Amino acid sequence: MAKRQNEYQSIKDLMKTVIKENNLTKGMQKMDAREAWEKLMGAGVMSYTDTVQLQNTTLVVKLKSSVLREELSYGKEKIVAMINEELGQELVKKLMLV
């Protein structure tokens, strides 16, 4: 049985340790990127969004509407900056709307 530590730690710190020790960082980043897209784009855009995937440093968003895709393509740099600001790190370098 593992030795019990007598030090008190916050749950946030414990979760960071578990994520790091079990190599779950990339999976958590993918989830965080999807949640950031949902939060920043709102319900209107999410109703036309099929999938949101983080592939390396590219956020690939599959949209149902070609009109929405065209409109969002004009602000790709701003969207990338907003997502990175929401995530607190420069995780996304490119946005691909398909």
C-alpha positions in Angstrom: 0.0 0.0 0.0 1.2 3.5 -0.8 2.5 5.7 2.0 0.0 8.3 3.0 1.3 11.9 2.8 0.5 14.1 5.9 0.6 17.3 3.9 -2.6 18.9 2.8 -3.0 19.8 -0.9 -5.8 21.4 -2.8 -7.8 19.3 -5.2 -6.6 21.5 -8.0 -3.0 20.7 -7.3 -3.8 17.0 -6.9 -5.6 16.9 -10.3 -2.6 18.6 -12.0 -0.3 16.0 -10.5 -2.5 13.1 -11.6 -2.8 14.5 -15.1 0.9 15.0 -15.4 1.9 11.6 -13.9 -0.6 9.7 -16.2 0.3 11.6 -19.4 -3.2 13.0 -19.8 -2.1 16.6 -20.7 -2.8 16.4 -24.4 -6.3 14.9 -23.8 -7.1 17.6 -21.3 -5.9 20.3 -23.8 -8.2 18.9 -26.5 -11.1 19.1 -24.1 -10.2 22.6 -23.0 -10.0 23.8 -26.6 -13.5 22.4 -27.4 -14.9 24.0 -24.2 -13.2 27.4 -25.1 -14.8 27.2 -28.6 -18.2 26.6 -27.1 -17.9 29.4 -24.6 -16.6 32.0 -27.0 -18.8 31.2 -30.0 -22.0 30.8 -28.1 -25.1 28.7 -28.8 -25.8 30.1 -32.2 -22.5 29.0 -33.7 -22.5 25.8 -31.7 -25.8 24.8 -33.4 -24.0 24.8 -36.7 -20.8 23.1 -35.4 -20.4 19.4 -36.0 -17.0 18.7 -34.5 -14.1 20.6 -32.8 -10.8 18.8 -32.7 -7.3 19.9 -31.7 -4.7 18.3 -33.9 -1.2 19.3 -32.7 -1.5 23.2 -32.8 -4.3 23.4 -35.3 -8.0 23.7 -34.2 -10.1 21.9 -36.8 -13.8 23.0 -36.7 -16.3 21.2 -39.0 -19.3 23.5 -39.7 -22.7 22.6 -41.2 -23.1 26.1 -42.8 -20.9 27.3 -45.7 -22.1 30.9 -45.0 -21.0 30.7 -41.4 -17.7 29.2 -42.4 -17.1 32.1 -44.8 -18.0 34.7 -42.2 -15.8 33.1 -39.5 -12.9 32.8 -41.9 -12.5 36.6 -42.0 -11.7 36.6 -38.2 -9.5 33.6 -37.9 -6.6 35.4 -36.2 -8.9 37.1 -33.7 -10.6 33.8 -32.9 -7.2 32.1 -32.4 -6.2 34.9 -30.1 -9.4 34.7 -28.1 -9.2 31.0 -27.7 -5.5 31.2 -26.5 -6.4 33.9 -24.1 -9.3 31.8 -22.7 -6.9 28.8 -22.3 -4.2 30.9 -20.7 -1.5 29.5 -23.0 -0.7 29.6 -26.7 -2.0 26.2 -27.6 -3.7 27.0 -30.9 -1.6 28.5 -33.7 -4.0 27.9 -36.7 -7.7 27.6 -37.2 -9.1 25.4 -39.9 -12.8 25.7 -40.8 -14.1 22.8 -42.8 
